[in-house]
């Protein structure tokens, strides 16, 4: 029974980490786009 619980916890953690990673990537892309736009506006 303990193995099943650990397996479920690992799966849940993986899903959360994947979601966090995706959010992080989107955040970086948004920041980069914003930075590019501001830089081009200044030129």
Number of C-alpha atoms within 10 A of each C-alpha: 6 7 8 9 10 11 12 12 12 12 12 12 12 12 12 12 12 12 12 12 12 12 12 12 12 12 12 12 12 12 12 12 12 12 12 11 11 11 10 9 8 6 5
